[in-house]
Amino acid sequence: MKEAGMSEGADAAEVAHCGLYCGDCFGHKGRVADLARDLRKELRDSKFKRFADFMATTGFGAVYKDYDACYEVLGAMVKFRCRRGCRGDGGPPRCKIRDCCRKKGLQGCWECGDFEGCGKLDFLGGVHGDARLKNLRILSRKGPEAFITGKRHW
């Protein structure tokens, strides 16, 4: 889906409403999911669980007691994919940021004068720190085209 004012091309479509760049996301790239899938397959094929269960009974391999939890986390990593990006309705299904921008008719938060103090962006801070604010400032000053070719924060 092409947003008004955005140029054609995959790069412009990957500028998320919040100021992050979907092309930088491990969920969008899929490499972590692929590696987790491959590791789970190798663990199953080699019957590693037997080894982990045995090692958990030894004094020097006690950490293997958490093998099942580790395997479950790998399964969650396999599922963490986002092929469509935020502008293609990927990412969180009920993204308040995307909904707000669409309601206001904005390409992204950088076009809103209130983004510096907007609470809708706060949940991103836990993973991304202040990257979204740094990116939104760049987008606000220079626009999406310069942002795509310049330094982005993740």
Secondary structure, DSSP 8 states (H G I E B T S, - for coil): ---TT--SSHHHHTB-TTS-BGGG-HHHH-HHHHHHHHHHHHHHHTTHHHHHHHHHTSTT-GGGGGHHHHHHHHHHHHH---SSTGGGT-SSTT-HHHHHHHHHT-SSGGGSTTGGG-GGGGGGHHHHTTHHHHHHHHHHHH-HHHHHHS----
